[in-house]
């Protein structure tokens, strides 16, 4: 029966073996006869503090007081009082002597004296931190004295510990007793274990054991004296050795000195109540105290106060003690954002504080909160996250981005706010490298396909830029299907000149992904048209692109001439230097060049300029073709359209259509009539495989002239629709006729000449393929010469 009652009173465990914690190294100081150990949980490794008190037998007075402290600590709960977790008693034998030990497990804390040395604060920052700590201890003492009618009895430096968030907490409840001031007739001691209190900490009435006077005094009289002792030890930097040392006030701040003297009044009834100490406006109202107090009652503040406070917080945090900001303010701020009590500007302060942490600490203390914020419905929070994604994006793991972040970010692609759509696009530059191929092909490319025809010019421009920057993260199939179509079919034909310029530079930056056939038949014909673009910057970029791609073709030609047996038609040189830097964001704001009123004149200018240029560039000179080349040229079929037949895809319901879930929007639309693959390359390759040509028959001068004239007529019909000027004998330019085949609402028709037609006249039988075999590699070169002469 005795053991059962002792277990109920003394602790919640049955012995040290059943204590689910590991006992670590002890701290150098602790209150009274207790020993303060570091500890960890056996279950999850979380940190705790373990206090132990040993006695020679179960009736030891120290053990009785310790059991009183355990009982009081378990039942008294307050934010500024040490949090109790578990307790137990263990009986061990030291030889023949039995030893009883009480264990108390609490939240992880450190003695205040050791924490002060660790922080090493000085000057104003030290006083601000002391003010915050004293404010917390005063609240705990006021709670005990005024609300619970309890007397702690020994408030001093040793009875205060500090948590991991640098909060001060009161403990050492061994002497804690009820205040029985109503029982004035009683002559016995009110504090049963007052003998544990050091004589230097006892007020005069307690030293004399004048219990009658103590009962007549207010409940806070003894503990107010203890607060005065704590203030002296804090600012003097040493333990109180004797009561007379309290008269040495040289180290006490002047703003606190009047309250310090009232706490240590020789008359118990005149001593300052702990609740009144907090009202000291000059000492306790400083930047640190006000900041922390605002954060703790954030839910009671209105939106205007919150917005003003969080906009000031980043600059304010630089002036506060760094350790206090990181260990106290940062957790408060993260919690406020996570649970919705903070507004969007708080994210800026969180990231600034997080930048002062190490990478490991940032990933533990800040990153989980940021990941949760991506699921917020607050548009201001989402905008703030996207604006600052460069500060934390690299710290996000690929799995977190793919599974937790991207699904929320992707909603911004279809947001009604153009500004948010643009920010979402820019964020993909950081997030796309961490996405899986399934997400890129199945989701991201679908959104980008839709955004490249967005109503906002800046969004269209930045979509092209983004595609150029993330091309390296696409698989080979997606690059073949997407890049050329995105950059030529749409970007180069955009009515917004920066979008066209972005398309040109994106082609240059991704040139290593195209083979020579694609360059010759799909890229160069579309880029050359922009050399007469109304916008000077676009023309300049177009000339640079033409030079780059022609250099690639020249290198390919040299390899073919060297009869490289391992050579292929793929490109082996990287993009020209400087293209990567040119693919920065072209539009930093939707207010730049994005007004609808500016686009209508541009479309009109684009519609008229090429016509004038084509007319003015017509040459009357006749190009002479050697007779030996005529028969070979006649053997080549008419080249097909250089524009892509593998176009972008349906834009309507492309994202939400469940039947087309595996398509990304670039492979369903046919913007032109021609569906056959371009036969030009196949014809050239077939010509290269034919045997060496036989000696050519003699051709008369008259026959040569007639043949040259026929070839020119066919070539004019074949290539005139790309951008070639009409011959002087024609009454009107060819592109006027071709323009009728486009819809009136097609914005691309005004950018450049229409794509070439494939309805070329068949070559005559007299100059057919069966007459004479073509020499290897010669056909392509001669076609290029002929086309260039016509152009």
Order of alpha helices (4+ residues) and beta strands (2+ residues): alpha-beta-beta-beta-alpha-beta-beta-beta-alpha-alpha-beta-beta-beta-beta-alpha-alpha-alpha-alpha-alpha-alpha-alpha-alpha-alpha-alpha-alpha-alpha-alpha-alpha-alpha-alpha-alpha-alpha-alpha-alpha-alpha-alpha-alpha-alpha-alpha-alpha-alpha-alpha-alpha
